[in-house]
Amino acid sequence: MRRMLRRFILLLALALPLQAQAAFEPTPQDRADLTRIEAYLNSLTTLRAKFLQVAPDGSISGGQAVLARPGRMRFEYDPPAPFLLVAAHGQLVFQDNSIKQTSQIPLSSTPLGMLLAPQVKLSGDIAVIGMQRLPGEIDVTIVRSAAPGDGTLTLVFADAPMTLRQWKVVDAQRKETRVTLFNAELGGSVDAKMFEPVQMPTPSGGG
């Protein structure tokens, strides 16, 4: 479990293969939907939800998720998993309470950084490389324009009304990590302290 969750952190930072992506040419309907998606994401201030995470090996974990745009996120895993994932202050911090250890990477280097940006714009710095429509659903796959081989993020939206319900990250071996949100509540205030990792005890010195 611990190795699987550490891998998930790496997937947030390093995703998708070093293969060329076919050019995506949006249709008029695509452009209209992308405009709606931008408006929805930029109107999203706070979100609370339960989450279910499926790792590449099929392992499943869950917990509570809180997003507060821009730039803040908290994933608190249900026991017995002793893990906490927090985005704040431009960093993505992974905390393993069982061994009292934290690790961090710049949020800007992760696919989720695109979702938590102050202003989401699905052009320019972000490139849309694919869209898919299913009944009641729209999927959009995006990359950073300057480094398309560094990672992809697929956002899955329920339509009418538009709601973010899932995202997918794919690693360089084409292995997918999927996070699904349930019982989402939008709006309201959140305590800024939620986005600070728990302070670890300082080991006592010898002698």
C-alpha positions as a Markdown table, in Angstrom:
| # | Residue | x | y | z |
|---|---|---|---|---|
| 1 | Met | 0.0 | 0.0 | 0.0 |
| 2 | Arg | 2.7 | 2.5 | 0.9 |
| 3 | Arg | 4.7 | 1.8 | -2.3 |
| 4 | Met | 1.5 | 2.2 | -4.3 |
| 5 | Leu | 0.7 | 5.6 | -2.8 |
| 6 | Arg | 4.3 | 6.8 | -3.2 |
| 7 | Arg | 3.9 | 5.8 | -6.9 |
| 8 | Phe | 0.8 | 7.9 | -7.1 |
| 9 | Ile | 2.7 | 10.9 | -6.0 |
| 10 | Leu | 5.3 | 10.2 | -8.7 |
| 11 | Leu | 2.4 | 9.8 | -11.2 |
| 12 | Leu | 1.3 | 13.3 | -10.4 |
| 13 | Ala | 4.7 | 14.6 | -11.3 |
| 14 | Leu | 5.7 | 12.4 | -14.2 |
| 15 | Ala | 3.1 | 11.2 | -16.6 |
| 16 | Leu | 2.5 | 9.9 | -20.1 |
| 17 | Pro | 4.9 | 8.5 | -22.6 |
| 18 | Leu | 7.5 | 10.1 | -24.6 |
| 19 | Gln | 5.5 | 9.5 | -27.8 |
| 20 | Ala | 4.3 | 12.2 | -30.1 |
| 21 | Gln | 0.6 | 13.0 | -29.8 |
| 22 | Ala | -1.5 | 13.4 | -32.9 |
| 23 | Ala | -2.6 | 17.0 | -33.4 |
| 24 | Phe | -6.1 | 17.7 | -32.0 |
| 25 | Glu | -8.3 | 19.9 | -34.2 |
| 26 | Pro | -11.3 | 21.0 | -32.1 |
| 27 | Thr | -14.7 | 21.2 | -33.8 |
| 28 | Pro | -17.1 | 24.1 | -33.2 |
| 29 | Gln | -18.8 | 21.9 | -30.6 |
| 30 | Asp | -15.5 | 21.1 | -29.0 |
| 31 | Arg | -14.7 | 24.8 | -28.7 |
| 32 | Ala | -18.1 | 25.6 | -27.2 |
| 33 | Asp | -17.7 | 22.8 | -24.6 |
| 34 | Leu | -14.1 | 23.9 | -23.8 |
| 35 | Thr | -15.4 | 27.4 | -23.1 |
| 36 | Arg | -18.1 | 25.9 | -20.8 |
| 37 | Ile | -15.4 | 23.8 | -19.0 |
| 38 | Glu | -13.1 | 26.8 | -18.5 |
| 39 | Ala | -16.0 | 28.8 | -17.1 |
| 40 | Tyr | -16.9 | 26.0 | -14.7 |
| 41 | Leu | -13.4 | 25.4 | -13.5 |
| 42 | Asn | -12.8 | 29.1 | -12.9 |
| 43 | Ser | -16.0 | 29.4 | -11.0 |
| 44 | Leu | -15.0 | 26.5 | -8.7 |
| 45 | Thr | -13.7 | 27.9 | -5.5 |
| 46 | Thr | -14.1 | 25.1 | -3.0 |
| 47 | Leu | -15.1 | 21.5 | -3.3 |
| 48 | Arg | -15.5 | 18.8 | -0.7 |
| 49 | Ala | -16.0 | 15.2 | -1.7 |
| 50 | Lys | -15.2 | 11.6 | -0.9 |
| 51 | Phe | -12.7 | 10.0 | -3.2 |
| 52 | Leu | -11.9 | 6.6 | -4.5 |
| 53 | Gln | -8.4 | 6.0 | -5.9 |
| 54 | Val | -7.6 | 3.0 | -8.2 |
| 55 | Ala | -3.8 | 2.4 | -8.7 |
| 56 | Pro | -2.3 | 0.8 | -11.8 |
| 57 | Asp | -2.1 | -2.5 | -10.0 |
| 58 | Gly | -5.8 | -2.4 | -9.2 |
| 59 | Ser | -5.3 | -1.5 | -5.5 |
| 60 | Ile | -8.1 | 0.7 | -4.1 |
| 61 | Ser | -8.0 | 3.3 | -1.4 |
| 62 | Gly | -10.3 | 6.1 | -0.4 |
| 63 | Gly | -10.8 | 9.1 | 1.8 |
| 64 | Gln | -11.8 | 12.7 | 2.0 |
| 65 | Ala | -10.8 | 15.4 | -0.6 |
| 66 | Val | -10.9 | 19.1 | -0.3 |
| 67 | Leu | -10.0 | 21.5 | -3.1 |
| 68 | Ala | -9.8 | 25.3 | -2.6 |
| 69 | Arg | -8.7 | 27.1 | -5.8 |
| 70 | Pro | -6.3 | 28.5 | -6.4 |
| 71 | Gly | -3.5 | 26.3 | -5.4 |
| 72 | Arg | -4.8 | 24.3 | -2.5 |
| 73 | Met | -5.9 | 20.6 | -2.1 |
| 74 | Arg | -6.0 | 18.0 | 0.7 |
| 75 | Phe | -6.4 | 14.3 | 0.3 |
| 76 | Glu | -6.8 | 12.5 | 3.7 |
| 77 | Tyr | -6.8 | 8.8 | 3.3 |
| 78 | Asp | -9.1 | 6.6 | 5.4 |
| 79 | Pro | -7.5 | 4.3 | 8.0 |
| 80 | Pro | -5.6 | 2.1 | 8.1 |
| 81 | Ala | -3.7 | 4.1 | 5.5 |
| 82 | Pro | -1.5 | 6.6 | 7.4 |
| 83 | Phe | -1.2 | 9.0 | 4.5 |
| 84 | Leu | -1.9 | 12.7 | 3.8 |
| 85 | Leu | -1.5 | 14.6 | 0.5 |
| 86 | Val | -1.6 | 18.4 | 0.7 |
| 87 | Ala | -1.1 | 21.1 | -2.0 |
| 88 | Ala | -0.3 | 24.6 | -0.7 |
| 89 | His | 2.3 | 27.3 | -1.0 |
| 90 | Gly | 3.3 | 26.0 | -4.5 |
| 91 | Gln | 4.3 | 22.6 | -3.2 |
| 92 | Leu | 2.7 | 19.2 | -3.2 |
| 93 | Val | 3.5 | 17.4 | 0.0 |
| 94 | Phe | 3.1 | 13.7 | 0.7 |
| 95 | Gln | 3.1 | 12.7 | 4.4 |
| 96 | Asp | 3.5 | 9.2 | 5.7 |
| 97 | Asn | 2.6 | 9.3 | 9.4 |
| 98 | Ser | 3.6 | 5.7 | 10.1 |
| 99 | Ile | 7.2 | 6.5 | 9.6 |
| 100 | Lys | 7.0 | 10.3 | 10.3 |
| 101 | Gln | 8.3 | 11.2 | 6.9 |
| 102 | Thr | 7.3 | 13.9 | 4.3 |
| 103 | Ser | 8.4 | 14.4 | 0.7 |
| 104 | Gln | 7.5 | 17.3 | -1.6 |
| 105 | Ile | 7.6 | 18.4 | -5.2 |
| 106 | Pro | 6.7 | 21.7 | -6.9 |
| 107 | Leu | 3.0 | 21.8 | -7.6 |
| 108 | Ser | 3.8 | 23.5 | -11.0 |
| 109 | Ser | 5.5 | 20.3 | -12.1 |
| 110 | Thr | 2.5 | 18.2 | -11.6 |
| 111 | Pro | -0.6 | 17.6 | -13.8 |
| 112 | Leu | -2.8 | 18.6 | -10.9 |
| 113 | Gly | -1.1 | 22.0 | -10.9 |
| 114 | Met | -3.1 | 22.7 | -14.1 |
| 115 | Leu | -6.3 | 22.1 | -12.3 |
| 116 | Leu | -5.4 | 24.3 | -9.3 |
| 117 | Ala | -4.0 | 27.2 | -11.3 |
| 118 | Pro | -5.4 | 30.6 | -10.5 |
| 119 | Gln | -6.9 | 30.9 | -14.0 |
| 120 | Val | -7.6 | 27.8 | -16.0 |
| 121 | Lys | -7.3 | 28.5 | -19.7 |
| 122 | Leu | -7.4 | 25.5 | -22.1 |
| 123 | Ser | -5.1 | 27.0 | -24.6 |
| 124 | Gly | -1.7 | 28.7 | -24.6 |
| 125 | Asp | 0.2 | 27.2 | -21.7 |
| 126 | Ile | -2.2 | 24.3 | -21.6 |
| 127 | Ala | -2.9 | 22.2 | -24.7 |
| 128 | Val | -6.0 | 20.0 | -25.2 |
| 129 | Ile | -4.9 | 16.8 | -27.0 |
| 130 | Gly | -8.2 | 15.0 | -26.9 |
| 131 | Met | -11.9 | 15.1 | -26.1 |
| 132 | Gln | -14.4 | 12.3 | -25.8 |
| 133 | Arg | -18.1 | 12.4 | -25.3 |
| 134 | Leu | -20.2 | 9.7 | -23.7 |
| 135 | Pro | -23.9 | 10.0 | -22.7 |
| 136 | Gly | -23.9 | 12.6 | -20.0 |
| 137 | Glu | -20.1 | 12.9 | -19.9 |
| 138 | Ile | -17.3 | 14.9 | -21.4 |
| 139 | Asp | -13.6 | 13.9 | -21.1 |
| 140 | Val | -10.8 | 16.3 | -21.8 |
| 141 | Thr | -7.1 | 15.4 | -21.9 |
| 142 | Ile | -4.6 | 18.2 | -21.4 |
| 143 | Val | -0.8 | 18.7 | -21.3 |
| 144 | Arg | 1.5 | 21.5 | -20.7 |
| 145 | Ser | 2.3 | 23.1 | -24.0 |
| 146 | Ala | 5.9 | 23.6 | -23.2 |
| 147 | Ala | 6.5 | 20.0 | -22.1 |
| 148 | Pro | 3.8 | 17.7 | -23.6 |
| 149 | Gly | 5.9 | 14.6 | -22.8 |
| 150 | Asp | 6.0 | 15.5 | -19.1 |
| 151 | Gly | 2.5 | 14.4 | -18.2 |
| 152 | Thr | -1.1 | 14.3 | -19.1 |
| 153 | Leu | -4.3 | 14.9 | -17.1 |
| 154 | Thr | -7.7 | 13.7 | -18.3 |
| 155 | Leu | -10.6 | 15.5 | -16.6 |
| 156 | Val | -13.9 | 13.7 | -16.6 |
| 157 | Phe | -17.0 | 15.9 | -16.3 |
| 158 | Ala | -20.7 | 15.0 | -15.8 |
| 159 | Asp | -22.7 | 17.2 | -18.1 |
| 160 | Ala | -26.0 | 19.0 | -17.4 |
| 161 | Pro | -25.1 | 20.2 | -14.9 |
| 162 | Met | -21.4 | 20.2 | -15.4 |
| 163 | Thr | -19.5 | 18.7 | -12.5 |
| 164 | Leu | -16.0 | 17.4 | -12.1 |
| 165 | Arg | -16.2 | 13.8 | -11.1 |
| 166 | Gln | -13.0 | 12.2 | -12.0 |
| 167 | Trp | -9.4 | 12.6 | -13.2 |
| 168 | Lys | -6.9 | 10.2 | -14.6 |
| 169 | Val | -3.1 | 10.3 | -14.8 |
| 170 | Val | -1.1 | 8.0 | -17.1 |
| 171 | Asp | 2.6 | 7.2 | -16.5 |
| 172 | Ala | 5.4 | 6.6 | -18.9 |
| 173 | Gln | 4.6 | 2.8 | -19.0 |
| 174 | Arg | 1.0 | 3.6 | -19.9 |
| 175 | Lys | -0.2 | 2.7 | -16.4 |
| 176 | Glu | -3.2 | 4.7 | -15.2 |
| 177 | Thr | -4.1 | 6.0 | -11.8 |
| 178 | Arg | -7.7 | 7.1 | -11.5 |
| 179 | Val | -9.4 | 9.3 | -8.8 |
| 180 | Thr | -13.2 | 9.5 | -8.7 |
| 181 | Leu | -15.1 | 12.0 | -6.5 |
| 182 | Phe | -18.4 | 11.2 | -4.8 |
| 183 | Asn | -21.0 | 13.3 | -2.9 |
| 184 | Ala | -19.3 | 16.5 | -3.9 |
| 185 | Glu | -20.3 | 19.7 | -2.1 |
| 186 | Leu | -19.4 | 23.0 | -3.8 |
| 187 | Gly | -18.9 | 26.4 | -2.2 |
| 188 | Gly | -18.5 | 27.4 | 1.4 |
| 189 | Ser | -15.5 | 28.4 | 3.4 |
| 190 | Val | -12.6 | 26.1 | 4.4 |
| 191 | Asp | -10.1 | 26.5 | 7.2 |
| 192 | Ala | -6.7 | 27.4 | 5.8 |
| 193 | Lys | -5.1 | 25.2 | 8.4 |
| 194 | Met | -6.5 | 22.2 | 6.5 |
| 195 | Phe | -3.8 | 22.7 | 3.9 |
| 196 | Glu | -0.9 | 22.5 | 6.3 |
| 197 | Pro | 0.7 | 19.1 | 6.8 |
| 198 | Val | 0.5 | 17.7 | 10.4 |
| 199 | Gln | 3.6 | 18.7 | 12.3 |
| 200 | Met | 5.8 | 15.7 | 12.8 |
| 201 | Pro | 7.3 | 15.1 | 16.3 |
| 202 | Thr | 11.0 | 16.2 | 16.4 |
| 203 | Pro | 13.1 | 13.1 | 17.2 |
| 204 | Ser | 14.7 | 13.5 | 20.6 |
| 205 | Gly | 18.5 | 13.7 | 20.5 |
| 206 | Gly | 20.7 | 11.2 | 22.1 |
| 207 | Gly | 22.7 | 12.1 | 25.2 |
